[in-house]
């Protein structure tokens, strides 16, 4: 059963790791020419976003909710202690993943706003 949990969580972990143009590494689409300071401006904005941490402040709540919903639904339909525990673990992992994705979106918004304040026409 341990291998099943690892295999079930692997797609979540790999999908987050594969996102190279997200979060603090995000590089926005700029409309129009960029000047010689673009690289330094982008690095500065990315550093600002990186200071926000990896998880959002409500990640613990999302993890608890995911664990509770998954455990409750498994308890009703499967009625096995190990299945309930495994479902709770996967539900919590899904909640943590949701928190990390939410935080990545916030970091991207920080970078877009920062670049716009530096005079770039950010379109995406």
N, C-alpha and C positions, 0 to 999 in steps of 0.2 A: 504494500500500500504506500510505502514511503516513496517509491519510484513514481507512482501515479501522481502524487502531490507535486513532485519536482517537475514532472513532464507537464502537468496542468498549469503550473506557474511559469514555465519557461516562455511561452508566447508573450505573456504580459511583460516579463523582464526584457526579452529581446526587442519587443516593439518600442519600449521606452529608450533602450540603448541605441536603436537604429535612427532615432530622431536627431540628426546632426544640425539641422537648421531650425532648432526650436530653443525655447528658453533663453538663457543668457548667451547662447551661440547664434541667436537669430540675426539674420541679415535682411533688413527690410528692402522692399522694392522701391527704388527712388525714380521719380519721373523727372527727366531733365538731366543736364550735365552735373557732374560732381567735381568739386574743386580738389586742390592738392591736400586739403585737410581732412578729406573724407575718411581715410583709414584711421587717423587719430581720433576723429569724432566718433566713429563707430566703436572703436575700442573703448573709449571713455564711457559711452552709453552702455555697452555690454558689461563693463565692470560695475557700473551702477546697478544693473539688473542682477548681476551675480551675487551682490550683497544681500539679496532677499532670501536666500536659503533654498533648500531643495523641496521642502514641503510647505503647503499652506497652513495657516493657523487652524483650519477646521479639518485637517487630515485625520486626527484621532477620532473625531465624531463620525467621519465617513467610514473609517475602518470598523468602528463599533457597530454602526448601522449595517454595513455589509455582512459582518459576522453574524449579527442577530437575525437578519432576514434569511440568510443562507441556512443557519442552524435551525431556525424555526420551520422553514419549509421542508428541510430534510427530515426533521423529527416527525412532522406530520405524515410525510409520504414514505419514508424509508424505515423509520422506527428502529434505528441501530445506533448505538453509542458512538462507534468509530466513524460511521458515516456523518453523524451530526458534527463531531469534532473536525473531521476533514472539511466539511462544508463551511464550518465557521472559519477555519484557517484560510480557505480560498476566498471566502467573502471578505475577510479582513484585508487580504492581499488586493482584492479588487478595490476596496475603499482607499487603501494607501495609493494605489495606482491613480485613482480619480483625483486624489489630493495633489499628486505630483503633476498630473496633466493640467490641473487648474493653476498650479503655481507657474508652470511653463507659460501658460497663456498670459498671466500677469506680467511675467518678465518680458514677453514679447511686446506687450502694451507699453511697458516702461521704455523699451528701446525705441519704439515708434514715436512716442511722445518726446523723448529726449532728442531724437534726430530732427523732428519737426521744429523743436525749439531752437535748434542750431541752424535753421534756415533751409532744411531739405524738404522737398515736396514728397512726402511719404505716401505711397498709394497702396501698400500692402506689406 
